[in-house]
Amino acid sequence: MIEYSENYFTNSDGLKLYYRDYNNAGDNVPVVLCIPGLTRNARDFNQIAAHMAKTCRVICLDLRGRGNSDWDDDPTRYRPDVYISDIMALLAHLKTPEIIAFGTSLGGLLIMMLAAMHPGTLKAAIINDIGPEVDPAGIKRIKSYVGKTTPPKTWAQAFAAVKIANLNTFPKFTDDQWEDFAQKTFTEKNGKLTASYDAAISQTFESNPEQTPDLWGVFDMMKSVPTVVLRGGISDILAEETLDEMAKRHPDLVAVTVPDIGHVPLMTEPECLAAIDNLVERCG
C-alpha cells in the first residue's frame, strides 16, 4: 500500500477538516482531489488513490460532517455552496490552483458546480455515477436511510447490515468486499460503532423532498474540461439515457459503464482504470 499522511486544515467557519495526502510521486505531478459521496468519506478512495498516487499527488477530503472532519453545529451549512467554499479553502491551503477533480455521487455534483463557479480550477474531471439529472428512484432510496441508520453493536452485525442494505447494488460482492465496505461505512470510537457521518446532513437533504437537481446548465459549462464519467450498469442514480445525453453535449467526454454493479462503481474495475489512466496521461 502506498503511504499517505493524515492532515487537517481550518475552514472559514473554524471547523477542522481532514484530508489524506498521497504525496510520493515527486515534484511537478498533477494533483488529484477526491471528493466522496453524501454519507461517505475519504476511505472510499483507498484503492484508487493508491493506484493514482504512482504518478499523481492525490488528496482525499472528508467533507464537513463526515469521516474525521468536524461536524457542524449549524446543519443548515450542510449544502453544496458551503462545500465548494471548503474545497476552495483546501486548495488555497495546499497552494494548488489547478486540479484533476475526482468525485463520487455528491462529489460529482460538486465538480460540476466547481467548474461553473471557479472557471480554470479544473484541468480534468472524473465523475463517478452522477449526472446533471438524477433518477428519482435513487433519491428515494437514499432518503430512506440517510440519518436513520441504527449503529450496529459489533463488526459482525455491521458486515451483515451493509450486505442486507446493499445486496441489490453490489450483487457480486465477496465476503471480503462486504467487510471492506462496512469498515469504510462505520467508525469505532471508545469501543462503539457509529456511522461515519453526522445524521444532521439529512435535514438539508430533506428540505426539498419532491425535487431532484437539474444541473444541465451547469454541466454545459464543463465543455472545456476533459471528463470521464463512470456509471454502474444497474445504477438507480445515473440513468443510461442521462449518460448518453452528457456524451452528446460534451465534446471531450469518455463514458464508462461497469456491468452488474449499481451506485457506485468501485473505480478500480479494469475499464475504469483504463479510462482514468488515459485521462491523467493526456491532462497531467
N, C-alpha and C positions, 0 to 999 in steps of 0.2 A: 504494500500500500504506500503510495506517495504521501509524504508528510505534509501537514498543514499546521499553521499557527492559529490560535484562537484569540480573537481581538474584539475590542469594543470601541465605539465612538459615541459621543453625546450629541443628540439632535437638538433642534431649536426649542423643543418642549422640555428639555432637560432629561429625557429618557436615555438610558444606556442601551444601545442596540449592538447586537452580536453579529460577527461575521467570521467565517473561516477564510483563511488566505493560503491558497496553494501557490507558493511563490518560489518555485525551484527550477524554472526553465531558463533562467538567465535574464539579461537585460534586453530591452527593445523587443519584447514579445507582446502580442496582443493581450489585452485584459478582457476577460470574460466575466460578466456579472450574472450570477444565477439568482433568480427570484422565485420562491416557492409559491404554491397554491394557497387557497383561502385558509385552510386549517393546518397547513403543512409547514415544514421548516428546512433548514439547510441540509439536514441529514439525507433528504431525498436525493441530493445530488452527489452522494458519496462516490458511487461508481463512475458516473460520467465525469465528475470533476477530476478524479484520479487519472482517467484516460486523457482528458484535455490538458491536464497540467504538464504533460510531457513536452508540449510546445507552446503553452499559454500560461499566463498568470490567471488563476481562477479564484474569484471571490464569491462566496456563497452567503447570502444575507438571511438572517431571521428578521422578518418584518416585526414592527412593534406588536406586542401581544402574542408572539409566537416563540417557540423554542427557548433559547437562552436570553432573548431580549426582554427588556422591561415591559410589563403590562401597563396600559394607560388607565389612569384613574377616571378619564373622561371618555367613555365609549363612543361618543359622537365623533371622535377623531379617528376611529377605525374606518377610514374611507379612502378612495383612490387618490384624491388630490394630496392628501397628507402623506400617503405612502410615496408618492412621486417626490414630494419635498424631502422626505427622509433619504430617498435614493440619491438625490442631488447633493444632499449633505454628506453622504458617504463618498461620493465621487470627489467632492471638494477635499474631504479628509484624506483621501488616497492620492490627491493631486493627479487625478486621471480624468481628463476632459472627454475622452472618447473611448467607447467600449463596444464589444460584441455582447449584446444582451440576450440572455437565455431564460425564458420564463415559462413556467408551468401554470396552466389554468389562469387564476387571477394574475399571476406573474406575467402571462402573455398579454392580458388586457393592459397591464401597466406599461408594457413595452410599447404598445400602440399609442397610449397616451403620452409616454415619454417622447416618442418621435414627433408628435404633434406639438407638445408644449415646449420642448427643448431641441429644436432642429440642430443637426450637426453632432448630437451626442452619440448617435448610433452609427458604428461602422457596418454592422450587420446585425441580424436578429435571428434567433431560433425560438419558435413559438410551439409549445407543447400542448396540443389538444384543446385549443380555444380559438374562437374567431370573432369577428365583429358582430355576429348574430349567434346567440346561444340557444340551444334546443331547450324548450320549456320543460321537457321530461327530466333533463339533468338538473335544472334549477329546483324542481320539485323534490327530487331525490336528495339534493344537498341540504335543502331547508328541513328535510325530515330528521337530520341528525346533528346539524351544527348547533352547538351549545346544549345539546340534550344527551350527550354521552355519559353513561354511568361508569366511573372508573372501575376497572377490574381489580380484584384483590391480589391476584397472583399473575405471574407471567404466563402460566398455562391458560388461565382464563383470558388473558389479553390475546394470545395466539388464536384461541377458539373464537373470540368475539370478532376480530378483524376478518377471519375467514368466513364466518357466517354473514357478515355485513357486506363483504366484497366479492363473494364467490362468482357472482354473475359478471363482475368487472374483470376479474382475473381467473377465468375458468381453468387455466392450465398451470397455475402456480403449484410449485412443490412445497413440501413442509418447510424447507429451509427458507424459501421466499416468503412464506407467511410469517415465519419467525422474524425475518429481517424487517418486514412491513410493520409488524407490531412494535418492534424496537424503535422504529422511526416515528411511530404514532404516539407512544406513551413515554413518559419520563418517570424515573423512580426518584423520589425525594423522601428522605427520612423513613425509608422502608415502605413507602406507599406509592402506588402508581397513580399518575394523573395524566390527563390529556395534555399534549404539548402545545396548547393554545388557550387563550383567555375566552371563556364561554361568552363573554360580553360582545365579542365580534358579531354575534348573531343579531344584536339589536339593530345595527345599521343595515345588515343584510336583509332583515325582515321589514324594513321601513317602507319598501315598495313591493308588496307581496305578489302583485299580479304582473309586474313589469320585468322584462329581460332587456339587457343593454342592446342598443342599436349603435354600433360604432363604425358603420361603413364609411362615414365621412372622415373619421379619424384614421381608419385603416388606409384610406386612399392617400393620406399624407405620407405613407411609408414607401411610396413607389420608387424612391431613390435609394432605399435601404435593401441590399441583398438579404433575402429572407428564406429560411427553411421552416416549413410547418409540418409538425408531426401529428398524426391522427391515429387513434385507436380504431381498428376496423369495426368494433361494436360500441363505439363511444356514444353516450347519450348527451354529450355536451357539444361536440363539433360534428354537425351533420355532413355527410358526403357532398350534398348539394352546396353547402356553405363553403367547403374547401374548394370545390370546383369554381365557384364564383370568385373566391380570393385569387385563385390562379389566373383567371381571366383578367382581373383588374390589375394585377401586379406583374410588371414586365420581367422581374427577376426573382421569381418565387419557385422554390422546389418543394413539391408536395410529396410527403412520405406517409403511406398508410401501413400500419402494422396489423396483420390479421390476428383474430382471436384474442383481442385484448380491448378493454373498454377505456374509461377515463382514469388514468392516463398511461401512455406508453412509458416503459422504464427508461427510455432514452439510450439504452445500451444494446438494443437489438441491432443486428448487423446492418439492416437497411438504414437505421437511424445513424449509426456511427459513420457509415459511408457518406451520407449527406452532410453531417456535421463536419467531418474532417475536410471534405471538399470545400465547404464554405469558409472554414478557417484558413485553408491554404490559399484561397482566392482573395480573401479580405484581410488576412492578418498582416 
